[in-house]
Amino acid sequence: MTAPYYQDEFVTLYHGDCLEVDAWQSADVLVTDPPYGVSWKSGTMSNAHLPKEQRIANDESTIVRDTVLDIWAERPALVFGSWRIQRPKNTRNRLIWHKAENKPGMRATAWFAADEEIYQLGSGFVGKPEQNVIVTHDRRDGAYGEVAKFGHPTPKPVGLLENLIAKCPPGVIADPFAGVGSTLIAARNLARFAIGVELDEQYCETIANRLSQDVFHFEF
């Protein structure tokens, strides 16, 4: 059995391939940002031509995403994705993440992307009904943005993940594509137990540092 890379009162993180490290499968709710299958590009640079540390692994197809969702089966899940690729089967709802602070950069186009999709699978989500468009104002680009801060091409804001997890059914949160740990941090902020798996050891180190620097004491 694989030993945890990091563990605290709420979060257990494993370093490895989520198709080989199966601890996340024992959780109750999946909240994850898998490879979209779009061969991600940064501006005019394709995933294949980016330095290794800036690439998104397994992003050439949806095989890894769909394999994980097949394992997860009918349990509740929130899964980030792109309209460019076929949505996961059994998608019940589509949320829109509006990145209000996105800038066009050097793109010579009439429109530029400022949104991503989030797919709801399964049932049991709770809370007062809200619009399916979630707006964030986090700075993502530039020298002080999250991309530069964490060294990951597509980090997700912790506040966005808190918003999503707050509506999740009770139980342990799973993130088999942990990235730089936003889902795990958000779960802990809400006093939810979470299990994460991350393929890249560099990002595991980032997650461990982020979690170690933010120590929370909850009173029940």
C-alpha positions in Angstrom: 0.0 0.0 0.0 1.3 3.5 -0.9 2.3 5.6 2.0 0.8 9.2 2.1 3.1 12.0 0.8 1.4 14.3 3.3 -1.2 13.9 6.0 -2.9 16.1 8.6 -6.1 16.1 10.6 -8.3 16.5 7.5 -6.2 15.9 4.4 -4.4 12.8 3.1 -2.3 13.3 -0.1 -0.7 10.6 -2.2 2.0 11.0 -4.9 1.4 8.7 -7.9 -0.9 7.8 -10.7 -4.5 7.8 -9.6 -5.1 4.7 -11.7 -2.6 2.9 -9.5 -3.1 4.6 -6.2 -6.7 3.7 -5.3 -7.1 5.3 -1.8 -9.3 8.1 -3.3 -11.9 5.5 -4.4 -13.1 5.1 -0.8 -14.3 8.7 -0.6 -17.9 9.9 -1.0 -17.8 12.9 -3.3 -15.5 13.6 -6.3 -14.4 17.2 -6.9 -11.7 17.3 -9.4 -10.0 19.1 -12.3 -8.8 16.3 -14.6 -6.9 16.7 -17.9 -9.6 18.0 -20.3 -8.3 16.2 -23.4 -7.8 19.4 -25.3 -4.0 19.3 -25.7 -3.9 22.5 -23.7 -2.2 25.6 -25.1 -0.7 28.6 -23.4 -1.2 31.4 -26.0 0.4 30.0 -29.1 2.4 27.3 -27.4 0.9 23.8 -27.5 1.1 21.3 -24.6 3.6 19.2 -26.6 6.0 22.2 -27.0 5.9 23.6 -23.5 8.6 22.7 -21.0 7.8 19.5 -19.2 7.1 21.3 -15.9 4.5 23.5 -17.6 2.6 20.7 -19.4 -0.7 19.0 -18.3 -0.1 15.3 -18.2 -2.4 13.0 -20.2 -4.2 15.9 -21.9 -4.1 14.5 -25.4 -7.5 12.7 -24.9 -10.2 12.1 -22.3 -9.1 8.5 -21.6 -7.8 9.2 -18.1 -10.8 11.4 -17.2 -13.3 8.9 -18.4 -11.5 5.9 -16.8 -11.6 7.7 -13.4 -15.3 8.5 -13.9 -16.1 4.9 -14.8 -14.4 3.8 -11.6 -16.4 6.4 -9.7 -19.7 5.2 -11.2 -22.9 6.8 -10.0 -21.6 8.6 -7.0 -21.8 12.5 -6.8 -19.1 14.4 -8.7 -18.2 17.8 -9.8 -15.7 17.7 -12.7 -14.0 20.7 -14.5 -13.9 20.5 -18.3 -14.1 22.3 -21.6 -16.9 22.7 -24.2 -14.4 21.8 -26.9 -14.6 18.1 -25.8 -17.5 15.8 -25.3 -18.9 16.1 -21.8 -18.7 13.2 -19.4 -21.5 10.7 -19.9 -24.4 11.0 -17.4 -23.7 14.7 -16.9 -26.8 16.1 -15.1 -26.0 19.8 -14.9 -23.4 22.2 -16.3 -22.0 25.1 -14.3 -20.1 28.0 -15.8 -17.0 29.4 -14.0 -16.7 33.0 -15.2 -13.1 34.3 -14.7 -13.9 38.0 -14.5 -10.3 39.1 -14.4 -9.1 37.2 -17.5 -7.3 39.4 -20.0 -6.9 38.9 -23.8 -3.1 39.1 -23.7 -1.6 39.0 -27.2 -4.5 37.1 -28.9 -5.7 38.8 -32.1 -9.3 37.6 -31.9 -12.6 39.2 -31.6 -13.4 37.3 -28.4 -11.2 35.5 -25.8 -12.2 32.8 -23.3 -13.1 33.9 -19.8 -15.0 30.8 -18.7 -14.8 27.1 -18.0 -17.4 24.4 -17.5 -18.0 22.3 -14.4 -20.1 19.2 -14.8 -22.4 17.7 -12.1 -22.7 14.0 -12.1 -24.7 12.0 -9.6 -27.1 13.5 -7.1 -27.4 14.6 -3.5 -26.1 18.2 -3.8 -27.6 20.5 -1.2 -28.2 24.2 -0.4 -30.3 27.1 -1.6 -30.7 27.2 -5.4 -28.3 29.6 -7.1 -27.5 30.6 -10.7 -25.3 28.2 -12.5 -22.7 30.9 -13.3 -20.1 31.3 -10.6 -17.9 34.5 -10.9 -14.4 34.8 -9.5 -12.1 37.8 -9.5 -8.8 36.1 -8.7 -5.8 37.4 -10.5 -4.5 34.5 -12.5 -2.0 36.0 -15.0 1.0 38.2 -14.6 3.9 38.2 -12.1 1.6 38.1 -9.1 -1.1 35.7 -10.5 -1.7 32.2 -9.3 0.0 30.7 -12.4 3.3 32.3 -11.5 2.8 31.8 -7.8 2.3 28.1 -7.9 4.0 27.1 -11.1 1.0 25.3 -12.5 -0.6 26.3 -15.8 -4.2 26.0 -14.7 -4.6 26.4 -10.9 -8.2 26.8 -9.5 -9.1 29.4 -6.9 -9.7 28.1 -3.4 -12.8 30.3 -3.0 -14.3 28.7 -6.1 -13.7 25.2 -4.7 -15.2 26.3 -1.3 -18.3 27.4 -3.2 -18.7 24.0 -4.9 -17.8 21.9 -1.9 -20.3 23.8 0.3 -23.1 22.2 -1.9 -21.7 18.7 -1.9 -23.4 15.9 0.0 -21.8 14.8 3.3 -18.7 12.6 3.3 -15.1 12.6 2.3 -14.0 14.6 -0.7 -11.8 12.9 -3.4 -9.5 14.7 -5.9 -7.5 12.2 -7.9 -6.0 15.1 -10.0 -5.0 17.3 -7.1 -2.8 19.8 -9.0 -1.6 22.4 -6.5 -4.2 21.4 -4.0 -7.0 23.9 -4.2 -9.7 21.2 -3.7 -7.9 19.8 -0.7 -7.4 23.2 0.9 -11.0 24.2 0.3 -12.2 21.0 1.8 -10.1 21.5 4.9 -11.3 25.1 5.2 -14.8 23.7 5.4 -13.8 21.0 7.9 -14.3 18.3 5.3 -12.0 15.3 5.1 -10.3 14.9 1.8 -8.1 12.4 -0.1 -5.9 13.6 -3.0 -3.6 12.0 -5.5 -1.1 13.9 -7.7 1.1 12.5 -10.4 3.8 15.3 -10.3 6.0 15.3 -7.2 6.7 19.0 -7.7 3.0 19.8 -7.2 2.8 17.4 -4.3 5.5 19.5 -2.6 3.5 22.6 -3.4 0.4 21.1 -1.9 2.2 20.0 1.3 3.7 23.5 1.6 0.4 25.2 1.2 -1.3 23.0 3.7 1.5 23.2 6.2 1.5 27.0 6.1 -2.2 27.3 6.8 -3.0 25.6 10.1 -6.6 25.7 11.1 -8.2 24.8 14.5 -11.8 23.9 14.4 -14.3 24.0 17.2 -17.4 21.7 16.9 
